[in-house]
Amino acid sequence: MELYKEFSFDSAHFLPNVPAGHKCAHMHGHTYYVKILLEGPLDPHLGWVVDFADVKNAWKPLEKILDHKMLNDIPGLENPTAEIIAVWIWDRLKPQLPLLKSIEVKETPTTGVIYNGK
């Protein structure tokens, strides 16, 4: 069974490696939406795969690092594309959430990435 929990955070960033004149070379901000998807067996006694509170508790320290911050200043996010943000989040959540299946990061309502650890 799959389950998910969604979160959001607001941050500024710029992309240092894009060609000259690219609009993303300038500092700008997004409200990022993150979906944490887990997959595992349904516990017959508890009636869930993972306690949603465990997912929230794993996310909260990352939210403190990311929310209302300049992403380029965070180690590992010097070039903070949605793809790199997804990998960064995965690397920090996977040890705490072994049933993690994928991370989805949306930087606009119609633009995002899905990373499954591969």
N, C-alpha and C positions, 0 to 999 in steps of 0.2 A: 504494500500500500504506500502511496505517496502522500505527503503532507507538506504544507508550506506556511511560512509566516513572512509578511511583508513589512518593510521599514522604509523610512525616508530620512534624508539628511540634506542640508543646504551647504554648498561650498563654492569657493572660487577656484579657478585654475586657468592656466594657459598651456598651450602645447608648444614646447620649445623646438621640436624637430620638424614642424611643418614648413612648407616652402614660404619664402618671403611673400607677404601680401595675403596670406591665408587668414581668414577672419578669426580662427581659433588661436592664432599666435598672440592675440591680445587677451589680457585678463578679462574674464567674464565668469558668470556664475550659473549654477544649475540647482534645481531641486532634484536630487537623485532618488530613484526608487530602487530598492533592493528586495529581491524575492529569494528567500532561502528555502530550497526544496530538499526534502529528505525522503529516503525510501527504506522501508524495512517491514518486518512482519508485525501484524497486530498482536499486541500482548493480550491474551485471552482474559487475564485477570483484571488488568488496569483498563483495557478497552481503548488503548491508544498505541501509536508507534513510538512517539516521543512526547514528553510533556512540553507543551508550548512555552511554559515558563523557562524550561531549560534552553530553548532556542533564544528567547528574549535575553536571558542572562548571558549567553555566549555573545550576543550582538552588542550589548550595552557598552562594553569597554571600547569597541571599535567605533561606535557612534560618538563617544567622547573625543576620540582622536580625529574623526572626520568632520563632524558637524560644525558649521560656521568657522571653518578653517581654510587656509590657503593650501590646497592639496599638494602643490609643488614643493612645499616646505616639509612634507612628511617623508621620512626615509622609505624608499621603495616606490614612491609616487612622484618622482621628479619629472616624469613624462606621463601625466595622469589621464591617459585615454580611458574610455569605458572598459576596454579589454584589460588593461593593466590594473585598473581598480578591481575588476572582478577576480583576477588572479590573486591580488593582494588580500582581498577579503577571504577567498577560499583558503589560502595558506594559513590564515589565522583562525579560521573556524573549524577546519577539518579535524585537528587534534581534539577539539572539544565535542564535536558532533560527528562521530564516526559514520553515521548513516547519511551524511551529506551527499546529495546526488548532483546538485547544480546550484550555481549562483547566477541570478539574473540581475543586471545593472541597467537601468534605463536612465538616460540623461535628459530625455524629453519624452513626452507621452507617446511618441511614435518611433523613437530611436533607442536601441539598446543592444546588449550582448548577453549571451548565455554561455557560461563556462562550466564544464563538468570535470575538471581536474586533468584533462588530457591535452 
